[in-house]
Amino acid sequence: MRKISENRQARLGRVFPDPRRSPEELAQRKAEMQALMKRCDEIFEAAKPKLIDDYYDWFMVIEPESGDYFIDKDDQVVEQKADEKYPNARCVVYCINETGACYRA
């Protein structure tokens, strides 16, 4: 039987380096995300009254910098439409309903 060494070193089991972020970087990312969501919420709330009757429960992707939005019944199709026009943009997905929430159980 093999004897286990007392001075055994723990080996790293991760392929990637430790993904820790500084508190400043986390705060900056949170502020950027809140600004993005605020802008998209404003666009959604402005467009919702015009769309809710004809497109209820359809999906809407909003690109906040331009204010453009895309709608479709299928969430993957609408995301593809937005990605074709704005390939590097951060977009937000909504469902055209009273709350804007997607994927209700």
N, C-alpha and C positions, 0 to 999 in steps of 0.2 A: 504494500500500500504506500502511496505517495504522501509525503509530509507537506502540509500547506505552509507556505512561508508567512511569517508574521509581518514582514515588511512589503507586503503586496501593494502595488500601485494600481490605482483605478485607471482603466483605459477609457479614452473618450469613445463613445459609441455613436457620435453624430458625424454625419458626412460634411455638414456645413458648419461654419464657425458660429459661435454663440450670437444669437440675434438680438442681444440687449441693446436698447436705445436709451439715450440720455433723457432725463425728465424734460429738458428744454425741447428736444426733438419731438417727444411725445405730445407736449403741449402745442407745438407748432402744427403737427399733423392733425390734432383734434380741432384746432381753430380753423384750419383749411377745410376740413370736412364739414364743420358747422356752417361755414360761409357757402360752400357748395350746396349743401342741403337747403339753406335758407333761400338762395337764388332759385333753385329748382322748385321749392315749395311755392314761391311767388308765381312762377310761370304756370305751375300746375293749377293753382287756385284761380288764376286768370282764365285759363283755357277750359277748366272743368264745366262751367255752366253751358258753354257752347257745345260740348261733346257728350255730356252724360246721357242725354236722351237717346241719341243715335248709336252711341258706341259703349253702352254700359257693359262692364266687365272685360273690355278690351285692354290691351297693354299699351302703355305710353312710355317712350324713352325720351328724356329731355337732355339736351346739350346746353349747359348753362351759359357758356360764353356768348353764343350766338342767339340763344333763345329759341332755337329750332326744336321741334319735337316730331316724333314719328309715332304712328299708331298702327296696330294690327291685332287680330284675334290671337295670334300665336306669339308667345314671348320670345322665342328664339328667332323668329322672322323679324320682329321689330328690332331686336338687338343687332341683327345682321345688317338691317337697313341703316341704323345709326353708325355702325362700325364702318360701313362702306363710305359714308360721307365724312365721318370724323374718326379716322382710325386711331388717333392718339389721344382723344379726348376722354375725360372722365364723365360718364353719363349716369343718370339715375333712372331707375325703372319704377313706374307707378302703374296701378290698375285704375281704370276710369270708373270710380265709384265714389261714394260719399267720403270715404277716408283716404283713398289712394293706396290702401294696403293691398299687397299681392299675396297669393297663396294662402288663403284662409282655410282652416281645417273644418 
